[in-house]
Amino acid sequence: LISISSTVKSTDHFYALFAFNKQSKRK
């Protein structure tokens, strides 16, 4: 359960970075 939660947190961070990069490219 802990490992799954950790993976979700990691994926969440990855998507946040991805969205941030997309926004930066738009400007």
mmCIF file as gemmi writes it, N, C-alpha and C atoms, coordinates in Angstrom:
data_model
loop_
_atom_site.group_PDB
_atom_site.id
_atom_site.type_symbol
_atom_site.label_atom_id
_atom_site.label_alt_id
_atom_site.label_comp_id
_atom_site.label_asym_id
_atom_site.label_entity_id
_atom_site.label_seq_id
_atom_site.pdbx_PDB_ins_code
_atom_site.Cartn_x
_atom_site.Cartn_y
_atom_site.Cartn_z
_atom_site.occupancy
_atom_site.B_iso_or_equiv
_atom_site.pdbx_formal_charge
_atom_site.auth_seq_id
_atom_site.auth_asym_id
_atom_site.pdbx_PDB_model_num
ATOM 1 N N . LEU Axp A 1 ? 0.846 -1.2 0 1 0 ? 1 A 1
ATOM 2 C CA . LEU Axp A 1 ? 0 0 0 1 0 ? 1 A 1
ATOM 3 C C . LEU Axp A 1 ? 0.887 1.259 0 1 0 ? 1 A 1
ATOM 4 N N . ILE Axp A 2 ? 1.941 1.229 0.81 1 0 ? 2 A 1
ATOM 5 C CA . ILE Axp A 2 ? 2.825 2.405 0.879 1 0 ? 2 A 1
ATOM 6 C C . ILE Axp A 2 ? 3.513 2.622 -0.471 1 0 ? 2 A 1
ATOM 7 N N . SER Axp A 3 ? 3.938 1.525 -1.092 1 0 ? 3 A 1
ATOM 8 C CA . SER Axp A 3 ? 4.654 1.646 -2.374 1 0 ? 3 A 1
ATOM 9 C C . SER Axp A 3 ? 3.722 2.206 -3.444 1 0 ? 3 A 1
ATOM 10 N N . ILE Axp A 4 ? 2.458 1.789 -3.411 1 0 ? 4 A 1
ATOM 11 C CA . ILE Axp A 4 ? 1.491 2.29 -4.399 1 0 ? 4 A 1
ATOM 12 C C . ILE Axp A 4 ? 1.282 3.79 -4.19 1 0 ? 4 A 1
ATOM 13 N N . SER Axp A 5 ? 1.148 4.191 -2.945 1 0 ? 5 A 1
ATOM 14 C CA . SER Axp A 5 ? 0.94 5.609 -2.633 1 0 ? 5 A 1
ATOM 15 C C . SER Axp A 5 ? 2.146 6.415 -3.103 1 0 ? 5 A 1
ATOM 16 N N . SER Axp A 6 ? 3.326 5.861 -2.915 1 0 ? 6 A 1
ATOM 17 C CA . SER Axp A 6 ? 4.551 6.544 -3.325 1 0 ? 6 A 1
ATOM 18 C C . SER Axp A 6 ? 4.575 6.713 -4.844 1 0 ? 6 A 1
ATOM 19 N N . THR Axp A 7 ? 4.142 5.666 -5.552 1 0 ? 7 A 1
ATOM 20 C CA . THR Axp A 7 ? 4.136 5.73 -7.019 1 0 ? 7 A 1
ATOM 21 C C . THR Axp A 7 ? 3.146 6.786 -7.505 1 0 ? 7 A 1
ATOM 22 N N . VAL Axp A 8 ? 2.002 6.836 -6.859 1 0 ? 8 A 1
ATOM 23 C CA . VAL Axp A 8 ? 0.988 7.828 -7.243 1 0 ? 8 A 1
ATOM 24 C C . VAL Axp A 8 ? 1.536 9.232 -7.023 1 0 ? 8 A 1
ATOM 25 N N . LYS Axp A 9 ? 2.21 9.428 -5.912 1 0 ? 9 A 1
ATOM 26 C CA . LYS Axp A 9 ? 2.782 10.742 -5.609 1 0 ? 9 A 1
ATOM 27 C C . LYS Axp A 9 ? 3.82 11.102 -6.671 1 0 ? 9 A 1
ATOM 28 N N . SER Axp A 10 ? 4.642 10.128 -7.049 1 0 ? 10 A 1
ATOM 29 C CA . SER Axp A 10 ? 5.683 10.365 -8.046 1 0 ? 10 A 1
ATOM 30 C C . SER Axp A 10 ? 5.051 10.719 -9.394 1 0 ? 10 A 1
ATOM 31 N N . THR Axp A 11 ? 3.999 9.98 -9.757 1 0 ? 11 A 1
ATOM 32 C CA . THR Axp A 11 ? 3.326 10.235 -11.04 1 0 ? 11 A 1
ATOM 33 C C . THR Axp A 11 ? 2.676 11.605 -11.013 1 0 ? 11 A 1
ATOM 34 N N . ASP Axp A 12 ? 2.084 11.962 -9.877 1 0 ? 12 A 1
ATOM 35 C CA . ASP Axp A 12 ? 1.438 13.263 -9.743 1 0 ? 12 A 1
ATOM 36 C C . ASP Axp A 12 ? 2.461 14.371 -9.975 1 0 ? 12 A 1
ATOM 37 N N . HIS Axp A 13 ? 3.641 14.194 -9.397 1 0 ? 13 A 1
ATOM 38 C CA . HIS Axp A 13 ? 4.709 15.181 -9.537 1 0 ? 13 A 1
ATOM 39 C C . HIS Axp A 13 ? 5.133 15.272 -11.007 1 0 ? 13 A 1
ATOM 40 N N . PHE Axp A 14 ? 5.211 14.12 -11.664 1 0 ? 14 A 1
ATOM 41 C CA . PHE Axp A 14 ? 5.627 14.085 -13.074 1 0 ? 14 A 1
ATOM 42 C C . PHE Axp A 14 ? 4.631 14.842 -13.95 1 0 ? 14 A 1
ATOM 43 N N . TYR Axp A 15 ? 3.351 14.598 -13.721 1 0 ? 15 A 1
ATOM 44 C CA . TYR Axp A 15 ? 2.319 15.271 -14.526 1 0 ? 15 A 1
ATOM 45 C C . TYR Axp A 15 ? 2.306 16.772 -14.245 1 0 ? 15 A 1
ATOM 46 N N . ALA Axp A 16 ? 2.584 17.143 -12.986 1 0 ? 16 A 1
ATOM 47 C CA . ALA Axp A 16 ? 2.622 18.566 -12.64 1 0 ? 16 A 1
ATOM 48 C C . ALA Axp A 16 ? 3.751 19.248 -13.417 1 0 ? 16 A 1
ATOM 49 N N . LEU Axp A 17 ? 4.896 18.583 -13.492 1 0 ? 17 A 1
ATOM 50 C CA . LEU Axp A 17 ? 6.033 19.123 -14.24 1 0 ? 17 A 1
ATOM 51 C C . LEU Axp A 17 ? 5.693 19.198 -15.722 1 0 ? 17 A 1
ATOM 52 N N . PHE Axp A 18 ? 5.04 18.159 -16.231 1 0 ? 18 A 1
ATOM 53 C CA . PHE Axp A 18 ? 4.666 18.096 -17.644 1 0 ? 18 A 1
ATOM 54 C C . PHE Axp A 18 ? 3.731 19.251 -17.99 1 0 ? 18 A 1
ATOM 55 N N . ALA Axp A 19 ? 2.733 19.482 -17.136 1 0 ? 19 A 1
ATOM 56 C CA . ALA Axp A 19 ? 1.771 20.571 -17.375 1 0 ? 19 A 1
ATOM 57 C C . ALA Axp A 19 ? 2.491 21.914 -17.315 1 0 ? 19 A 1
ATOM 58 N N . PHE Axp A 20 ? 3.428 22.049 -16.384 1 0 ? 20 A 1
ATOM 59 C CA . PHE Axp A 20 ? 4.183 23.298 -16.25 1 0 ? 20 A 1
ATOM 60 C C . PHE Axp A 20 ? 5.001 23.556 -17.515 1 0 ? 20 A 1
ATOM 61 N N . ASN Axp A 21 ? 5.62 22.505 -18.049 1 0 ? 21 A 1
ATOM 62 C CA . ASN Axp A 21 ? 6.416 22.64 -19.274 1 0 ? 21 A 1
ATOM 63 C C . ASN Axp A 21 ? 5.528 23.056 -20.433 1 0 ? 21 A 1
ATOM 64 N N . LYS Axp A 22 ? 4.345 22.473 -20.514 1 0 ? 22 A 1
ATOM 65 C CA . LYS Axp A 22 ? 3.411 22.786 -21.597 1 0 ? 22 A 1
ATOM 66 C C . LYS Axp A 22 ? 3.021 24.254 -21.53 1 0 ? 22 A 1
ATOM 67 N N . GLN Axp A 23 ? 2.762 24.737 -20.308 1 0 ? 23 A 1
ATOM 68 C CA . GLN Axp A 23 ? 2.372 26.133 -20.136 1 0 ? 23 A 1
ATOM 69 C C . GLN Axp A 23 ? 3.52 27.058 -20.532 1 0 ? 23 A 1
ATOM 70 N N . SER Axp A 24 ? 4.73 26.676 -20.173 1 0 ? 24 A 1
ATOM 71 C CA . SER Axp A 24 ? 5.902 27.497 -20.483 1 0 ? 24 A 1
ATOM 72 C C . SER Axp A 24 ? 6.08 27.596 -21.996 1 0 ? 24 A 1
ATOM 73 N N . LYS Axp A 25 ? 5.888 26.489 -22.703 1 0 ? 25 A 1
ATOM 74 C CA . LYS Axp A 25 ? 6.057 26.485 -24.156 1 0 ? 25 A 1
ATOM 75 C C . LYS Axp A 25 ? 4.997 27.368 -24.819 1 0 ? 25 A 1
ATOM 76 N N . ARG Axp A 26 ? 3.805 27.411 -24.227 1 0 ? 26 A 1
ATOM 77 C CA . ARG Axp A 26 ? 2.731 28.21 -24.813 1 0 ? 26 A 1
ATOM 78 C C . ARG Axp A 26 ? 3.129 29.69 -24.828 1 0 ? 26 A 1
ATOM 79 N N . LYS Axp A 27 ? 3.762 30.151 -23.755 1 0 ? 27 A 1
ATOM 80 C CA . LYS Axp A 27 ? 4.194 31.559 -23.682 1 0 ? 27 A 1
ATOM 81 C C . LYS Axp A 27 ? 5.396 31.744 -24.596 1 0 ? 27 A 1
